[in-house]
Amino acid sequence: MSTKAQEFLAIKRGYDFSKWLLQHTGKFPKSYRFSVAAKLENASLGFIELTSVANMRRDKLPLLKQADEALAKLRLLFRLSYEMRFINLQSYEHGSKLMNEMGRLLGGWIKNPGAAPAV
């Protein structure tokens, strides 16, 4: 994979996860759409924003650490959504795999912020 393609892999995985997540949060019970669903969506979109801006900056590390915090919030809220039965087991497993991949990519990028994220 080319260096140019690697630069955007963490961002792309975050983008793909957000697209997938937005299709599910719309199905949350109405009473939770403006609390749990909105926070989930904000954390997911925040991850994309932070990684895409970090990709353009020379000093990437502070933004990458903020993206890591957004991912931690996302994981916690996603687990809560599963335990409250807003998403089923299959969706929980799929979403967890996607977030784990996002975490691995981000972790590699944090370890070496001057380089492109590892594949």
Secondary structure as UniProt FT lines:
FT   HELIX           3..7
FT   HELIX           9..25
FT   TURN            26..27
FT   HELIX           30..32
FT   HELIX           33..37
FT   HELIX           38..56
FT   HELIX           61..83
FT   TURN            84..85
FT   HELIX           89..111
FT   TURN            113..114
//
